[in-house]
Amino acid sequence: MAHLDEMLAREGEMIITRHGKPIARITPMAGVRAVPSHKALRDSIPRDKKTAAEYIREDRDGEARK
């Protein structure tokens, strides 16, 4: 077991057997993914022409007329 990491790096995957029957599979862990930046997503969303305050005012004024 001391050299398991070396064997795994060399083989890529190992199957553990008992009496010739597979009982477990050992695979290397996926690399650590970088934390995604949400800037690209935010930049891809089109900007609204109205401000939130304008939408709230329109909604409020529209409700008063009903």
SVG drawing of the C-alpha trace seen along z (x, -y; Angstrom):
<svg xmlns="http://www.w3.org/2000/svg" viewBox="-59 -56 65 73">
<polyline fill="none" stroke="black" stroke-width="0.4" points="0.0,0.0 3.0,-2.3 3.4,-2.6 -0.2,-2.6 -0.1,-6.2 2.8,-5.4 1.0,-2.3 -2.2,-4.3 -0.3,-7.1 1.2,-4.5 -1.8,-2.4 -4.6,-5.0 -7.1,-2.6 -6.9,0.5 -9.4,3.2 -9.2,5.0 -10.3,8.7 -11.2,11.4 -11.0,14.9 -10.8,13.6 -14.0,11.5 -13.7,7.7 -14.8,6.1 -13.6,2.5 -12.2,0.0 -9.6,-2.6 -9.3,-5.6 -7.3,-8.8 -9.3,-11.8 -10.1,-14.5 -7.9,-17.5 -9.0,-20.3 -11.1,-22.7 -10.6,-26.4 -13.5,-28.4 -15.4,-29.7 -15.6,-33.4 -19.1,-34.6 -17.9,-37.8 -18.2,-36.3 -21.8,-35.2 -22.7,-38.6 -21.1,-40.3 -23.1,-38.1 -26.4,-39.2 -27.8,-42.2 -28.2,-45.3 -31.8,-46.6 -32.5,-50.1 -34.6,-50.9 -33.4,-50.9 -35.0,-48.8 -36.4,-52.0 -38.3,-52.7 -39.8,-49.2 -40.9,-49.5 -42.4,-52.9 -44.3,-51.6 -45.5,-48.6 -46.6,-50.7 -48.3,-53.4 -50.0,-50.7 -51.5,-49.0 -52.9,-52.3 -54.8,-52.9 -56.7,-49.6"/>
</svg>
